[in-house]
Amino acid sequence: MSDGLVDLIKRHEKQRGGDVALHFEGQDFSYCQLWRCVESATHTLKQAGVLPGDRVACLSLNHPGVIVLLFALARLGAILLPLNYRLAPAELAAVLSHAGASLIVADITHRALANELAGDARMPVLPLDSFVSTHDVDSASFV
């Protein structure tokens, strides 16, 4: 059985590992680096209790961690719930409640708001920037 998105990124990692997969704010991420980040994020999400069918909210500006999160959730059979950062806190809380989100992933800009929303809903918050941390990736994977 094919995993769709997961198969796509894994195939590129094997065939074109050193090629640029993402370019963000002057930094290139190779397919090899992207895949390692996806593997690490998958482990982190599993440790946080994410199960197949769970909805994981993401409150963020553009960030390569969102791509990593998307692939990691696909590996777990979970669903990405992107949140519009322009909504008022009460509107975001309603979206989270209605969707039944089990976790929030937030960038540094929105971490305080995510913690506030999560506290009301009693759900964990994970930092988005940790999904593209270079300490888990060997420097040879940078392009």
Phi, psi and omega in degrees: 000139181274142177263008176065253182303319181296315177300320182299308183290323179294319178298317178295323179298318180288319186271329186224040188312320182274351180288156180287125176262320181222146173232125183214124177046049175083359179247135176261141176242122179284165176298323178297312179296317179301314181297319179296321176296320178297315178299315180295316179295322178300315179298315180299316180294321176299315179298329179280357176094013180290129182240164176306136180089346178294150174255126180245119182279147177229121179245103190199155164279183176302134183195140179297338177298334178294320178294316178300314179301315179303312180293319180296318178295322177299320178298325182271351183077021179261173189241132176278130177244091179290134179255142178276111183295349179277350179287154175288154180308320179295323178291318177297319178299321179294319178297313180300316180294313182296320182282341181073037180298144181255350186197152174240135172247129185223147174281173184298326181296327186248011184298317181297316178296317179299318178296321177296312179296318182292323179299318179295323183265356181056054177230153180287158175237132176246145178281126181297321183297337179291342181284345177238028178295135182277351181289339178270354187243130181288145188298340179293343182275351175284142178268000000 
